[in-house]
Amino acid sequence: MMGKLSDETCDEHILMNGSLFVVTAYTYEECEDDEEVITALVNDQAVENVHQLWSPEINTFSSRRQRITQSADAGRQYFENGAWQAWLFG
């Protein structure tokens, strides 16, 4: 998230005011990377009331059409919303 909400950045707003959100990624590996970033943000902000509702997993509802990506790692297939995880803040 980018931008500002009054005097708070968006990530501070989420951490302090509560939000439920689902994070999607093209691949399971990208979803794991996102989990690491979110966990680091939570730890850096010393937020206590955070619950990961589910950890990264393959999304059975993802697109069935493969996304052709020039920068894709060899052998890795990309799909819209290919993997997901959910978090509850606040």
PDB file of N, CA, C and O in Angstrom:
ATOM      1  N   MET A   1       0.849  -1.172   0.000  1.00  0.00           N
ATOM      2  CA  MET A   1       0.000   0.000   0.000  1.00  0.00           C
ATOM      3  C   MET A   1       0.886   1.224   0.000  1.00  0.00           C
ATOM      4  O   MET A   1       1.941   1.258   0.633  1.00  0.00           O
ATOM      5  N   MET A   2       0.436   2.212  -0.717  1.00  0.00           N
ATOM      6  CA  MET A   2       1.214   3.438  -0.763  1.00  0.00           C
ATOM      7  C   MET A   2       0.270   4.611  -0.536  1.00  0.00           C
ATOM      8  O   MET A   2      -0.944   4.492  -0.703  1.00  0.00           O
ATOM      9  N   GLY A   3       0.839   5.727  -0.160  1.00  0.00           N
ATOM     10  CA  GLY A   3       0.049   6.921   0.033  1.00  0.00           C
ATOM     11  C   GLY A   3      -0.065   7.293   1.484  1.00  0.00           C
ATOM     12  O   GLY A   3       0.648   6.756   2.332  1.00  0.00           O
ATOM     13  N   LYS A   4      -0.963   8.212   1.774  1.00  0.00           N
ATOM     14  CA  LYS A   4      -1.137   8.686   3.151  1.00  0.00           C
ATOM     15  C   LYS A   4      -2.609   8.690   3.527  1.00  0.00           C
ATOM     16  O   LYS A   4      -3.482   8.932   2.693  1.00  0.00           O
ATOM     17  N   LEU A   5      -2.857   8.422   4.772  1.00  0.00           N
ATOM     18  CA  LEU A   5      -4.172   8.563   5.370  1.00  0.00           C
ATOM     19  C   LEU A   5      -3.984   9.554   6.504  1.00  0.00           C
ATOM     20  O   LEU A   5      -3.455   9.188   7.553  1.00  0.00           O
ATOM     21  N   SER A   6      -4.400  10.796   6.322  1.00  0.00           N
ATOM     22  CA  SER A   6      -4.132  11.900   7.245  1.00  0.00           C
ATOM     23  C   SER A   6      -2.643  11.917   7.565  1.00  0.00           C
ATOM     24  O   SER A   6      -1.830  12.012   6.645  1.00  0.00           O
ATOM     25  N   ASP A   7      -2.255  11.828   8.833  1.00  0.00           N
ATOM     26  CA  ASP A   7      -0.844  11.887   9.195  1.00  0.00           C
ATOM     27  C   ASP A   7      -0.197  10.522   9.328  1.00  0.00           C
ATOM     28  O   ASP A   7       0.976  10.431   9.690  1.00  0.00           O
ATOM     29  N   GLU A   8      -0.940   9.451   9.042  1.00  0.00           N
ATOM     30  CA  GLU A   8      -0.409   8.100   9.162  1.00  0.00           C
ATOM     31  C   GLU A   8      -0.137   7.536   7.777  1.00  0.00           C
ATOM     32  O   GLU A   8      -0.877   7.811   6.833  1.00  0.00           O
ATOM     33  N   THR A   9       0.917   6.754   7.656  1.00  0.00           N
ATOM     34  CA  THR A   9       1.105   6.027   6.404  1.00  0.00           C
ATOM     35  C   THR A   9       0.104   4.881   6.390  1.00  0.00           C
ATOM     36  O   THR A   9      -0.421   4.493   7.433  1.00  0.00           O
ATOM     37  N   CYS A  10      -0.153   4.351   5.224  1.00  0.00           N
ATOM     38  CA  CYS A  10      -1.146   3.268   5.110  1.00  0.00           C
ATOM     39  C   CYS A  10      -0.793   2.074   5.978  1.00  0.00           C
ATOM     40  O   CYS A  10      -1.663   1.511   6.643  1.00  0.00           O
ATOM     41  N   ASP A  11       0.494   1.675   5.980  1.00  0.00           N
ATOM     42  CA  ASP A  11       0.837   0.497   6.783  1.00  0.00           C
ATOM     43  C   ASP A  11       0.648   0.764   8.270  1.00  0.00           C
ATOM     44  O   ASP A  11       0.211  -0.126   9.000  1.00  0.00           O
ATOM     45  N   GLU A  12       0.963   1.956   8.731  1.00  0.00           N
ATOM     46  CA  GLU A  12       0.723   2.284  10.139  1.00  0.00           C
ATOM     47  C   GLU A  12      -0.772   2.280  10.441  1.00  0.00           C
ATOM     48  O   GLU A  12      -1.185   1.835  11.511  1.00  0.00           O
ATOM     49  N   HIS A  13      -1.575   2.765   9.518  1.00  0.00           N
ATOM     50  CA  HIS A  13      -3.026   2.781   9.698  1.00  0.00           C
ATOM     51  C   HIS A  13      -3.557   1.356   9.868  1.00  0.00           C
ATOM     52  O   HIS A  13      -4.363   1.089  10.760  1.00  0.00           O
ATOM     53  N   ILE A  14      -3.103   0.457   9.016  1.00  0.00           N
ATOM     54  CA  ILE A  14      -3.537  -0.936   9.106  1.00  0.00           C
ATOM     55  C   ILE A  14      -3.128  -1.533  10.445  1.00  0.00           C
ATOM     56  O   ILE A  14      -3.933  -2.179  11.117  1.00  0.00           O
ATOM     57  N   LEU A  15      -1.874  -1.314  10.829  1.00  0.00           N
ATOM     58  CA  LEU A  15      -1.370  -1.912  12.057  1.00  0.00           C
ATOM     59  C   LEU A  15      -2.074  -1.387  13.295  1.00  0.00           C
ATOM     60  O   LEU A  15      -2.248  -2.129  14.262  1.00  0.00           O
ATOM     61  N   MET A  16      -2.478  -0.141  13.288  1.00  0.00           N
ATOM     62  CA  MET A  16      -3.031   0.474  14.486  1.00  0.00           C
ATOM     63  C   MET A  16      -4.561   0.421  14.557  1.00  0.00           C
ATOM     64  O   MET A  16      -5.120   0.478  15.652  1.00  0.00           O
ATOM     65  N   ASN A  17      -5.252   0.315  13.413  1.00  0.00           N
ATOM     66  CA  ASN A  17      -6.706   0.455  13.411  1.00  0.00           C
ATOM     67  C   ASN A  17      -7.470  -0.807  13.049  1.00  0.00           C
ATOM     68  O   ASN A  17      -8.696  -0.832  13.151  1.00  0.00           O
ATOM     69  N   GLY A  18      -6.797  -1.816  12.643  1.00  0.00           N
ATOM     70  CA  GLY A  18      -7.455  -3.082  12.368  1.00  0.00           C
ATOM     71  C   GLY A  18      -7.939  -3.240  10.945  1.00  0.00           C
ATOM     72  O   GLY A  18      -8.642  -2.383  10.410  1.00  0.00           O
ATOM     73  N   SER A  19      -7.557  -4.332  10.348  1.00  0.00           N
ATOM     74  CA  SER A  19      -7.990  -4.664   8.993  1.00  0.00           C
ATOM     75  C   SER A  19      -7.857  -6.163   8.786  1.00  0.00           C
ATOM     76  O   SER A  19      -7.000  -6.814   9.383  1.00  0.00           O
ATOM     77  N   LEU A  20      -8.702  -6.690   7.946  1.00  0.00           N
ATOM     78  CA  LEU A  20      -8.635  -8.066   7.497  1.00  0.00           C
ATOM     79  C   LEU A  20      -8.257  -8.003   6.028  1.00  0.00           C
ATOM     80  O   LEU A  20      -8.908  -7.302   5.253  1.00  0.00           O
ATOM     81  N   PHE A  21      -7.219  -8.722   5.632  1.00  0.00           N
ATOM     82  CA  PHE A  21      -6.896  -8.697   4.217  1.00  0.00           C
ATOM     83  C   PHE A  21      -6.266  -9.996   3.753  1.00  0.00           C
ATOM     84  O   PHE A  21      -5.651 -10.738   4.519  1.00  0.00           O
ATOM     85  N   VAL A  22      -6.449 -10.237   2.458  1.00  0.00           N
ATOM     86  CA  VAL A  22      -5.896 -11.409   1.788  1.00  0.00           C
ATOM     87  C   VAL A  22      -4.815 -10.909   0.837  1.00  0.00           C
ATOM     88  O   VAL A  22      -5.028  -9.971   0.069  1.00  0.00           O
ATOM     89  N   VAL A  23      -3.663 -11.549   0.903  1.00  0.00           N
ATOM     90  CA  VAL A  23      -2.540 -11.198   0.038  1.00  0.00           C
ATOM     91  C   VAL A  23      -2.416 -12.294  -1.005  1.00  0.00           C
ATOM     92  O   VAL A  23      -2.320 -13.473  -0.665  1.00  0.00           O
ATOM     93  N   THR A  24      -2.419 -11.907  -2.284  1.00  0.00           N
ATOM     94  CA  THR A  24      -2.278 -12.892  -3.357  1.00  0.00           C
ATOM     95  C   THR A  24      -0.949 -12.678  -4.075  1.00  0.00           C
ATOM     96  O   THR A  24      -0.358 -11.600  -4.013  1.00  0.00           O
ATOM     97  N   ALA A  25      -0.497 -13.720  -4.752  1.00  0.00           N
ATOM     98  CA  ALA A  25       0.750 -13.676  -5.508  1.00  0.00           C
ATOM     99  C   ALA A  25       0.631 -14.592  -6.717  1.00  0.00           C
ATOM    100  O   ALA A  25      -0.251 -15.449  -6.771  1.00  0.00           O
ATOM    101  N   TYR A  26       1.521 -14.408  -7.686  1.00  0.00           N
ATOM    102  CA  TYR A  26       1.522 -15.263  -8.871  1.00  0.00           C
ATOM    103  C   TYR A  26       1.976 -16.682  -8.561  1.00  0.00           C
ATOM    104  O   TYR A  26       1.495 -17.641  -9.164  1.00  0.00           O
ATOM    105  N   THR A  27       2.924 -16.814  -7.598  1.00  0.00           N
ATOM    106  CA  THR A  27       3.480 -18.125  -7.274  1.00  0.00           C
ATOM    107  C   THR A  27       3.510 -18.320  -5.757  1.00  0.00           C
ATOM    108  O   THR A  27       3.410 -17.363  -4.989  1.00  0.00           O
ATOM    109  N   TYR A  28       3.647 -19.568  -5.350  1.00  0.00           N
ATOM    110  CA  TYR A  28       3.761 -19.884  -3.935  1.00  0.00           C
ATOM    111  C   TYR A  28       5.014 -19.230  -3.342  1.00  0.00           C
ATOM    112  O   TYR A  28       4.988 -18.720  -2.222  1.00  0.00           O
ATOM    113  N   GLU A  29       6.097 -19.254  -4.102  1.00  0.00           N
ATOM    114  CA  GLU A  29       7.352 -18.668  -3.623  1.00  0.00           C
ATOM    115  C   GLU A  29       7.214 -17.171  -3.377  1.00  0.00           C
ATOM    116  O   GLU A  29       7.724 -16.658  -2.380  1.00  0.00           O
ATOM    117  N   GLU A  30       6.530 -16.465  -4.275  1.00  0.00           N
ATOM    118  CA  GLU A  30       6.298 -15.030  -4.068  1.00  0.00           C
ATOM    119  C   GLU A  30       5.429 -14.801  -2.836  1.00  0.00           C
ATOM    120  O   GLU A  30       5.630 -13.835  -2.100  1.00  0.00           O
ATOM    121  N   CYS A  31       4.478 -15.677  -2.616  1.00  0.00           N
ATOM    122  CA  CYS A  31       3.603 -15.560  -1.448  1.00  0.00           C
ATOM    123  C   CYS A  31       4.411 -15.732  -0.159  1.00  0.00           C
ATOM    124  O   CYS A  31       4.178 -15.031   0.825  1.00  0.00           O
ATOM    125  N   GLU A  32       5.360 -16.668  -0.173  1.00  0.00           N
ATOM    126  CA  GLU A  32       6.244 -16.835   0.988  1.00  0.00           C
ATOM    127  C   GLU A  32       7.085 -15.577   1.226  1.00  0.00           C
ATOM    128  O   GLU A  32       7.291 -15.173   2.370  1.00  0.00           O
ATOM    129  N   ASP A  33       7.565 -14.965   0.149  1.00  0.00           N
ATOM    130  CA  ASP A  33       8.331 -13.715   0.280  1.00  0.00           C
ATOM    131  C   ASP A  33       7.475 -12.621   0.902  1.00  0.00           C
ATOM    132  O   ASP A  33       7.941 -11.871   1.759  1.00  0.00           O
ATOM    133  N   ASP A  34       6.218 -12.534   0.464  1.00  0.00           N
ATOM    134  CA  ASP A  34       5.304 -11.536   1.033  1.00  0.00           C
ATOM    135  C   ASP A  34       5.096 -11.778   2.529  1.00  0.00           C
ATOM    136  O   ASP A  34       5.040 -10.836   3.319  1.00  0.00           O
ATOM    137  N   GLU A  35       4.984 -13.047   2.903  1.00  0.00           N
ATOM    138  CA  GLU A  35       4.818 -13.380   4.318  1.00  0.00           C
ATOM    139  C   GLU A  35       6.009 -12.870   5.133  1.00  0.00           C
ATOM    140  O   GLU A  35       5.830 -12.342   6.231  1.00  0.00           O
ATOM    141  N   GLU A  36       7.208 -13.024   4.606  1.00  0.00           N
ATOM    142  CA  GLU A  36       8.402 -12.538   5.301  1.00  0.00           C
ATOM    143  C   GLU A  36       8.362 -11.021   5.483  1.00  0.00           C
ATOM    144  O   GLU A  36       8.728 -10.512   6.542  1.00  0.00           O
ATOM    145  N   VAL A  37       7.919 -10.301   4.458  1.00  0.00           N
ATOM    146  CA  VAL A  37       7.837  -8.839   4.536  1.00  0.00           C
ATOM    147  C   VAL A  37       6.805  -8.415   5.570  1.00  0.00           C
ATOM    148  O   VAL A  37       7.065  -7.518   6.371  1.00  0.00           O
ATOM    149  N   ILE A  38       5.645  -9.046   5.562  1.00  0.00           N
ATOM    150  CA  ILE A  38       4.590  -8.705   6.519  1.00  0.00           C
ATOM    151  C   ILE A  38       5.058  -9.007   7.941  1.00  0.00           C
ATOM    152  O   ILE A  38       4.853  -8.203   8.850  1.00  0.00           O
ATOM    153  N   THR A  39       5.683 -10.160   8.131  1.00  0.00           N
ATOM    154  CA  THR A  39       6.180 -10.528   9.455  1.00  0.00           C
ATOM    155  C   THR A  39       7.224  -9.524   9.945  1.00  0.00           C
ATOM    156  O   THR A  39       7.207  -9.142  11.115  1.00  0.00           O
ATOM    157  N   ALA A  40       8.117  -9.100   9.081  1.00  0.00           N
ATOM    158  CA  ALA A  40       9.130  -8.110   9.456  1.00  0.00           C
ATOM    159  C   ALA A  40       8.480  -6.780   9.830  1.00  0.00           C
ATOM    160  O   ALA A  40       8.898  -6.138  10.793  1.00  0.00           O
ATOM    161  N   LEU A  41       7.475  -6.367   9.085  1.00  0.00           N
ATOM    162  CA  LEU A  41       6.762  -5.131   9.387  1.00  0.00           C
ATOM    163  C   LEU A  41       6.099  -5.217  10.756  1.00  0.00           C
ATOM    164  O   LEU A  41       6.185  -4.282  11.551  1.00  0.00           O
ATOM    165  N   VAL A  42       5.445  -6.328  11.028  1.00  0.00           N
ATOM    166  CA  VAL A  42       4.787  -6.527  12.323  1.00  0.00           C
ATOM    167  C   VAL A  42       5.815  -6.492  13.449  1.00  0.00           C
ATOM    168  O   VAL A  42       5.585  -5.861  14.481  1.00  0.00           O
ATOM    169  N   ASN A  43       6.942  -7.165  13.257  1.00  0.00           N
ATOM    170  CA  ASN A  43       7.981  -7.189  14.287  1.00  0.00           C
ATOM    171  C   ASN A  43       8.609  -5.818  14.486  1.00  0.00           C
ATOM    172  O   ASN A  43       8.865  -5.412  15.620  1.00  0.00           O
ATOM    173  N   ASP A  44       8.861  -5.094  13.388  1.00  0.00           N
ATOM    174  CA  ASP A  44       9.466  -3.753  13.484  1.00  0.00           C
ATOM    175  C   ASP A  44       8.555  -2.777  14.204  1.00  0.00           C
ATOM    176  O   ASP A  44       9.030  -1.894  14.918  1.00  0.00           O
ATOM    177  N   GLN A  45       7.253  -2.926  14.025  1.00  0.00           N
ATOM    178  CA  GLN A  45       6.291  -2.016  14.643  1.00  0.00           C
ATOM    179  C   GLN A  45       5.866  -2.501  16.030  1.00  0.00           C
ATOM    180  O   GLN A  45       5.105  -1.819  16.716  1.00  0.00           O
ATOM    181  N   ALA A  46       6.347  -3.660  16.442  1.00  0.00           N
ATOM    182  CA  ALA A  46       6.016  -4.247  17.749  1.00  0.00           C
ATOM    183  C   ALA A  46       4.502  -4.344  17.948  1.00  0.00           C
ATOM    184  O   ALA A  46       3.981  -4.000  19.009  1.00  0.00           O
ATOM    185  N   VAL A  47       3.819  -4.808  16.928  1.00  0.00           N
ATOM    186  CA  VAL A  47       2.368  -4.952  16.977  1.00  0.00           C
ATOM    187  C   VAL A  47       2.027  -6.283  17.623  1.00  0.00           C
ATOM    188  O   VAL A  47       2.588  -7.316  17.259  1.00  0.00           O
ATOM    189  N   GLU A  48       1.113  -6.261  18.577  1.00  0.00           N
ATOM    190  CA  GLU A  48       0.782  -7.481  19.316  1.00  0.00           C
ATOM    191  C   GLU A  48      -0.468  -8.182  18.807  1.00  0.00           C
ATOM    192  O   GLU A  48      -0.536  -9.411  18.855  1.00  0.00           O
ATOM    193  N   ASN A  49      -1.435  -7.460  18.332  1.00  0.00           N
ATOM    194  CA  ASN A  49      -2.725  -8.049  17.987  1.00  0.00           C
ATOM    195  C   ASN A  49      -2.799  -8.382  16.495  1.00  0.00           C
ATOM    196  O   ASN A  49      -3.604  -7.807  15.761  1.00  0.00           O
ATOM    197  N   VAL A  50      -1.947  -9.319  16.055  1.00  0.00           N
ATOM    198  CA  VAL A  50      -1.898  -9.741  14.660  1.00  0.00           C
ATOM    199  C   VAL A  50      -2.099 -11.246  14.606  1.00  0.00           C
ATOM    200  O   VAL A  50      -1.485 -11.996  15.365  1.00  0.00           O
ATOM    201  N   HIS A  51      -2.954 -11.671  13.710  1.00  0.00           N
ATOM    202  CA  HIS A  51      -3.232 -13.096  13.549  1.00  0.00           C
ATOM    203  C   HIS A  51      -3.130 -13.450  12.076  1.00  0.00           C
ATOM    204  O   HIS A  51      -3.794 -12.841  11.237  1.00  0.00           O
ATOM    205  N   GLN A  52      -2.308 -14.424  11.766  1.00  0.00           N
ATOM    206  CA  GLN A  52      -2.276 -14.928  10.404  1.00  0.00           C
ATOM    207  C   GLN A  52      -3.364 -15.995  10.320  1.00  0.00           C
ATOM    208  O   GLN A  52      -3.265 -17.043  10.958  1.00  0.00           O
ATOM    209  N   LEU A  53      -4.392 -15.726   9.536  1.00  0.00           N
ATOM    210  CA  LEU A  53      -5.525 -16.645   9.446  1.00  0.00           C
ATOM    211  C   LEU A  53      -5.165 -17.901   8.668  1.00  0.00           C
ATOM    212  O   LEU A  53      -5.583 -19.002   9.026  1.00  0.00           O
ATOM    213  N   TRP A  54      -4.382 -17.730   7.593  1.00  0.00           N
ATOM    214  CA  TRP A  54      -3.771 -18.888   6.970  1.00  0.00           C
ATOM    215  C   TRP A  54      -2.466 -18.464   6.316  1.00  0.00           C
ATOM    216  O   TRP A  54      -2.345 -17.369   5.766  1.00  0.00           O
ATOM    217  N   SER A  55      -1.496 -19.365   6.394  1.00  0.00           N
ATOM    218  CA  SER A  55      -0.178 -19.106   5.827  1.00  0.00           C
ATOM    219  C   SER A  55      -0.219 -19.330   4.315  1.00  0.00           C
ATOM    220  O   SER A  55      -1.222 -19.815   3.791  1.00  0.00           O
ATOM    221  N   PRO A  56       0.847 -18.988   3.617  1.00  0.00           N
ATOM    222  CA  PRO A  56       0.837 -19.137   2.153  1.00  0.00           C
ATOM    223  C   PRO A  56       0.434 -20.548   1.718  1.00  0.00           C
ATOM    224  O   PRO A  56       0.891 -21.555   2.258  1.00  0.00           O
ATOM    225  N   GLU A  57      -0.428 -20.566   0.734  1.00  0.00           N
ATOM    226  CA  GLU A  57      -0.862 -21.845   0.153  1.00  0.00           C
ATOM    227  C   GLU A  57      -1.292 -21.604  -1.281  1.00  0.00           C
ATOM    228  O   GLU A  57      -1.587 -20.477  -1.680  1.00  0.00           O
ATOM    229  N   ILE A  58      -1.321 -22.688  -2.052  1.00  0.00           N
ATOM    230  CA  ILE A  58      -1.808 -22.609  -3.426  1.00  0.00           C
ATOM    231  C   ILE A  58      -3.293 -22.268  -3.381  1.00  0.00           C
ATOM    232  O   ILE A  58      -4.052 -22.860  -2.613  1.00  0.00           O
ATOM    233  N   ASN A  59      -3.699 -21.316  -4.205  1.00  0.00           N
ATOM    234  CA  ASN A  59      -5.089 -20.879  -4.262  1.00  0.00           C
ATOM    235  C   ASN A  59      -5.837 -21.723  -5.293  1.00  0.00           C
ATOM    236  O   ASN A  59      -5.590 -21.599  -6.492  1.00  0.00           O
ATOM    237  N   THR A  60      -6.736 -22.568  -4.838  1.00  0.00           N
ATOM    238  CA  THR A  60      -7.483 -23.435  -5.757  1.00  0.00           C
ATOM    239  C   THR A  60      -8.442 -22.646  -6.643  1.00  0.00           C
ATOM    240  O   THR A  60      -8.977 -23.186  -7.612  1.00  0.00           O
ATOM    241  N   PHE A  61      -8.663 -21.378  -6.320  1.00  0.00           N
ATOM    242  CA  PHE A  61      -9.557 -20.528  -7.109  1.00  0.00           C
ATOM    243  C   PHE A  61      -8.787 -19.610  -8.054  1.00  0.00           C
ATOM    244  O   PHE A  61      -9.369 -18.687  -8.623  1.00  0.00           O
ATOM    245  N   SER A  62      -7.497 -19.846  -8.230  1.00  0.00           N
ATOM    246  CA  SER A  62      -6.675 -18.978  -9.079  1.00  0.00           C
ATOM    247  C   SER A  62      -7.070 -19.115 -10.540  1.00  0.00           C
ATOM    248  O   SER A  62      -7.831 -20.005 -10.919  1.00  0.00           O
ATOM    249  N   SER A  63      -6.537 -18.217 -11.346  1.00  0.00           N
ATOM    250  CA  SER A  63      -6.738 -18.303 -12.782  1.00  0.00           C
ATOM    251  C   SER A  63      -6.161 -19.610 -13.296  1.00  0.00           C
ATOM    252  O   SER A  63      -5.150 -20.088 -12.781  1.00  0.00           O
ATOM    253  N   ARG A  64      -6.785 -20.183 -14.292  1.00  0.00           N
ATOM    254  CA  ARG A  64      -6.278 -21.415 -14.910  1.00  0.00           C
ATOM    255  C   ARG A  64      -5.412 -21.085 -16.131  1.00  0.00           C
ATOM    256  O   ARG A  64      -4.788 -21.973 -16.713  1.00  0.00           O
ATOM    257  N   ARG A  65      -5.379 -19.824 -16.508  1.00  0.00           N
ATOM    258  CA  ARG A  65      -4.599 -19.396 -17.665  1.00  0.00           C
ATOM    259  C   ARG A  65      -3.222 -18.943 -17.193  1.00  0.00           C
ATOM    260  O   ARG A  65      -3.105 -18.023 -16.384  1.00  0.00           O
ATOM    261  N   GLN A  66      -2.196 -19.590 -17.700  1.00  0.00           N
ATOM    262  CA  GLN A  66      -0.837 -19.244 -17.293  1.00  0.00           C
ATOM    263  C   GLN A  66      -0.472 -17.858 -17.804  1.00  0.00           C
ATOM    264  O   GLN A  66      -0.779 -17.499 -18.941  1.00  0.00           O
ATOM    265  N   ARG A  67       0.187 -17.087 -16.947  1.00  0.00           N
ATOM    266  CA  ARG A  67       0.658 -15.752 -17.320  1.00  0.00           C
ATOM    267  C   ARG A  67       2.090 -15.908 -17.830  1.00  0.00           C
ATOM    268  O   ARG A  67       2.973 -16.347 -17.094  1.00  0.00           O
ATOM    269  N   ILE A  68       2.311 -15.548 -19.085  1.00  0.00           N
ATOM    270  CA  ILE A  68       3.644 -15.612 -19.671  1.00  0.00           C
ATOM    271  C   ILE A  68       4.412 -14.375 -19.209  1.00  0.00           C
ATOM    272  O   ILE A  68       4.014 -13.241 -19.477  1.00  0.00           O
ATOM    273  N   THR A  69       5.509 -14.613 -18.517  1.00  0.00           N
ATOM    274  CA  THR A  69       6.284 -13.532 -17.923  1.00  0.00           C
ATOM    275  C   THR A  69       7.739 -13.688 -18.342  1.00  0.00           C
ATOM    276  O   THR A  69       8.356 -14.721 -18.081  1.00  0.00           O
ATOM    277  N   GLN A  70       8.290 -12.664 -18.992  1.00  0.00           N
ATOM    278  CA  GLN A  70       9.667 -12.737 -19.484  1.00  0.00           C
ATOM    279  C   GLN A  70      10.677 -12.884 -18.354  1.00  0.00           C
ATOM    280  O   GLN A  70      11.716 -13.516 -18.539  1.00  0.00           O
ATOM    281  N   SER A  71      10.397 -12.324 -17.211  1.00  0.00           N
ATOM    282  CA  SER A  71      11.345 -12.368 -16.096  1.00  0.00           C
ATOM    283  C   SER A  71      11.136 -13.587 -15.182  1.00  0.00           C
ATOM    284  O   SER A  71      11.750 -13.675 -14.119  1.00  0.00           O
ATOM    285  N   ALA A  72      10.281 -14.516 -15.591  1.00  0.00           N
ATOM    286  CA  ALA A  72       9.985 -15.694 -14.760  1.00  0.00           C
ATOM    287  C   ALA A  72      11.224 -16.562 -14.576  1.00  0.00           C
ATOM    288  O   ALA A  72      12.024 -16.729 -15.496  1.00  0.00           O
ATOM    289  N   ASP A  73      11.366 -17.104 -13.384  1.00  0.00           N
ATOM    290  CA  ASP A  73      12.434 -18.064 -13.130  1.00  0.00           C
ATOM    291  C   ASP A  73      12.184 -19.313 -13.966  1.00  0.00           C
ATOM    292  O   ASP A  73      11.036 -19.697 -14.190  1.00  0.00           O
ATOM    293  N   ALA A  74      13.244 -19.936 -14.420  1.00  0.00           N
ATOM    294  CA  ALA A  74      13.135 -21.135 -15.255  1.00  0.00           C
ATOM    295  C   ALA A  74      12.310 -22.211 -14.559  1.00  0.00           C
ATOM    296  O   ALA A  74      12.558 -22.543 -13.400  1.00  0.00           O
ATOM    297  N   GLY A  75      11.338 -22.745 -15.268  1.00  0.00           N
ATOM    298  CA  GLY A  75      10.521 -23.827 -14.740  1.00  0.00           C
ATOM    299  C   GLY A  75       9.375 -23.393 -13.841  1.00  0.00           C
ATOM    300  O   GLY A  75       8.590 -24.233 -13.402  1.00  0.00           O
ATOM    301  N   ARG A  76       9.262 -22.113 -13.561  1.00  0.00           N
ATOM    302  CA  ARG A  76       8.210 -21.629 -12.669  1.00  0.00           C
ATOM    303  C   ARG A  76       7.023 -21.125 -13.500  1.00  0.00           C
ATOM    304  O   ARG A  76       7.210 -20.374 -14.458  1.00  0.00           O
ATOM    305  N   GLN A  77       5.822 -21.531 -13.139  1.00  0.00           N
ATOM    306  CA  GLN A  77       4.615 -21.098 -13.842  1.00  0.00           C
ATOM    307  C   GLN A  77       3.905 -20.036 -13.012  1.00  0.00           C
ATOM    308  O   GLN A  77       3.801 -20.150 -11.791  1.00  0.00           O
ATOM    309  N   TYR A  78       3.422 -19.010 -13.689  1.00  0.00           N
ATOM    310  CA  TYR A  78       2.753 -17.892 -13.038  1.00  0.00           C
ATOM    311  C   TYR A  78       1.265 -17.909 -13.386  1.00  0.00           C
ATOM    312  O   TYR A  78       0.884 -18.116 -14.538  1.00  0.00           O
ATOM    313  N   PHE A  79       0.434 -17.688 -12.369  1.00  0.00           N
ATOM    314  CA  PHE A  79      -1.018 -17.611 -12.555  1.00  0.00           C
ATOM    315  C   PHE A  79      -1.537 -16.449 -11.716  1.00  0.00           C
ATOM    316  O   PHE A  79      -1.063 -16.231 -10.601  1.00  0.00           O
ATOM    317  N   GLU A  80      -2.504 -15.704 -12.238  1.00  0.00           N
ATOM    318  CA  GLU A  80      -3.133 -14.644 -11.453  1.00  0.00           C
ATOM    319  C   GLU A  80      -3.688 -15.260 -10.167  1.00  0.00           C
ATOM    320  O   GLU A  80      -4.399 -16.264 -10.207  1.00  0.00           O
ATOM    321  N   ASN A  81      -3.359 -14.654  -9.041  1.00  0.00           N
ATOM    322  CA  ASN A  81      -3.817 -15.139  -7.726  1.00  0.00           C
ATOM    323  C   ASN A  81      -3.455 -16.602  -7.491  1.00  0.00           C
ATOM    324  O   ASN A  81      -4.242 -17.358  -6.921  1.00  0.00           O
ATOM    325  N   GLY A  82      -2.268 -16.996  -7.931  1.00  0.00           N
ATOM    326  CA  GLY A  82      -1.832 -18.384  -7.844  1.00  0.00           C
ATOM    327  C   GLY A  82      -1.658 -18.910  -6.424  1.00  0.00           C
ATOM    328  O   GLY A  82      -1.817 -20.104  -6.172  1.00  0.00           O
ATOM    329  N   ALA A  83      -1.332 -18.009  -5.499  1.00  0.00           N
ATOM    330  CA  ALA A  83      -1.167 -18.396  -4.095  1.00  0.00           C
ATOM    331  C   ALA A  83      -1.732 -17.271  -3.237  1.00  0.00           C
ATOM    332  O   ALA A  83      -1.872 -16.137  -3.696  1.00  0.00           O
ATOM    333  N   TRP A  84      -2.059 -17.599  -1.973  1.00  0.00           N
ATOM    334  CA  TRP A  84      -2.632 -16.574  -1.109  1.00  0.00           C
ATOM    335  C   TRP A  84      -2.380 -16.861   0.355  1.00  0.00           C
ATOM    336  O   TRP A  84      -1.962 -17.955   0.735  1.00  0.00           O
ATOM    337  N   GLN A  85      -2.643 -15.855   1.164  1.00  0.00           N
ATOM    338  CA  GLN A  85      -2.569 -15.934   2.632  1.00  0.00           C
ATOM    339  C   GLN A  85      -3.486 -14.858   3.185  1.00  0.00           C
ATOM    340  O   GLN A  85      -3.827 -13.907   2.481  1.00  0.00           O
ATOM    341  N   ALA A  86      -3.885 -15.001   4.437  1.00  0.00           N
ATOM    342  CA  ALA A  86      -4.797 -14.016   5.036  1.00  0.00           C
ATOM    343  C   ALA A  86      -4.280 -13.597   6.399  1.00  0.00           C
ATOM    344  O   ALA A  86      -3.701 -14.394   7.137  1.00  0.00           O
ATOM    345  N   TRP A  87      -4.504 -12.318   6.722  1.00  0.00           N
ATOM    346  CA  TRP A  87      -4.050 -11.716   7.976  1.00  0.00           C
ATOM    347  C   TRP A  87      -5.165 -10.887   8.586  1.00  0.00           C
ATOM    348  O   TRP A  87      -5.978 -10.291   7.879  1.00  0.00           O
ATOM    349  N   LEU A  88      -5.188 -10.859   9.917  1.00  0.00           N
ATOM    350  CA  LEU A  88      -6.109  -9.985  10.652  1.00  0.00           C
ATOM    351  C   LEU A  88      -5.247  -9.111  11.565  1.00  0.00           C
ATOM    352  O   LEU A  88      -4.522  -9.616  12.423  1.00  0.00           O
ATOM    353  N   PHE A  89      -5.338  -7.806  11.369  1.00  0.00           N
ATOM    354  CA  PHE A  89      -4.636  -6.831  12.190  1.00  0.00           C
ATOM    355  C   PHE A  89      -5.666  -6.113  13.043  1.00  0.00           C
ATOM    356  O   PHE A  89      -6.666  -5.611  12.530  1.00  0.00           O
ATOM    357  N   GLY A  90      -5.423  -6.065  14.330  1.00  0.00           N
ATOM    358  CA  GLY A  90      -6.300  -5.305  15.219  1.00  0.00           C
ATOM    359  C   GLY A  90      -7.454  -6.074  15.784  1.00  0.00           C
ATOM    360  O   GLY A  90      -8.250  -5.523  16.544  1.00  0.00           O
TER     361      GLY A  90
END
